[in-house]
Amino acid sequence: MQGQGLDLAPGCRVYRVEMRISELADQVGIPTSTVRYYERIGLLDSPVRTASGYRDYDADSATRLLFIARSRRLGLSCEQITDLLPAWDGANCKSAHARVGELITERQAEIAGQIKELRALSAQLDGVRAQLDAEPPPRECCSDLSCCVPEPELLQLSDRGAR
């Protein structure tokens, strides 16, 4: 049988080399829905299927999925990983090592920009809080709701921050 090994010890048990999607997901520590998603977008190759339609993944799929999962945990996007996979291709650590370093530097720059935007937003919220605390609420709401949600004065968020 394809993908199975035979134990010739007493009892003659058969061991599967392939694994089902749930086993693969558990091994890597991600949900099965994520494995299916990575297949759908092309990060993970579609596995062979059993006669009954179950996915059977091999050890190479597990290695690739672990690489993808670790890259995602570093904050790399699926697009960045798609670009990174050919450099790695399961064995080329030197090339992948350099490219991962570049991607981490890019990601750190993005995070620094996000931190700057979040600090500015926090300062803006402090200003709004001060406005709310400085005046008691009116007896009736204003038609523009400025009585309960004052217009922030400090900051115009970039397009990225406003999303």
Order of alpha helices (4+ residues) and beta strands (2+ residues): beta-beta-alpha-alpha-beta-beta-alpha-alpha-alpha-alpha
